[in-house]
Amino acid sequence: MKAGVEAEVLAESRSQAERAYLRLRGEILHGDLMPGERLRANDLQDRYSLGLTPIREALMRLSSEGFVAAETHRGSRVSELSPHEFADLMATRREIERLCLVKAIALGDAAWEAEIVAAMHMLSRAPLPASPEDREAAAFWEAQHRRFHLALVSACGSDWLLRFWSVLADHSERYRKLRLLRRHEAGAEVRDVNSEHVAIMDAVLARDADKACSLMDAHLAATETSVLRLLHEGAERKDEPR
């Protein structure tokens, strides 16, 4: 095989693996693939119309990121939700978010401020899902929510901090989806999160780092409490005799 052809084959293989990775990752984050759901390579091959090798590469990559759990001789599953892991995740998220926010407030310019305002406007217009089956609305709301939180920290001046922030945001999104899709249940303790977001935005634009960090910490802690309650309720239902 000539070098040019080999390069094209390699590029196509990498392209398919990337497509498989993005599809799987998106479906895990958006709730189309639920925690604990078995991931059979042959089924995914048919589902995505991709080869087995790209599917397996995507599963290995997602396993290294903690979204997929590989089971010896049994294939893979979507990683389960764990109250302990979520509490640790959110404690770390609050620390990184505070550090990023302080730096962004000190360094951000007018364009940064404009993106925050635009992101808040879009988030305020995003409809919440009407039911647990309304995954499209949930995905759209999450995208706008992610844009707003990223806008706040984007001027922190550190690529490494933003990478850590992005990893933590990805994993917290997987947990927060539980509350978003079950928001009509009493345990979800639905709040006026848009008012919380606006208050954070106002403090950031006023360059009041102490107030912004305090509001952000309370905002993340409240979400953590609600999600943990739902996780415990779900565990109790599983333990009930049938």
Order of alpha helices (4+ residues) and beta strands (2+ residues): alpha-beta-alpha-alpha-beta-beta-alpha-alpha-alpha-alpha-alpha-alpha
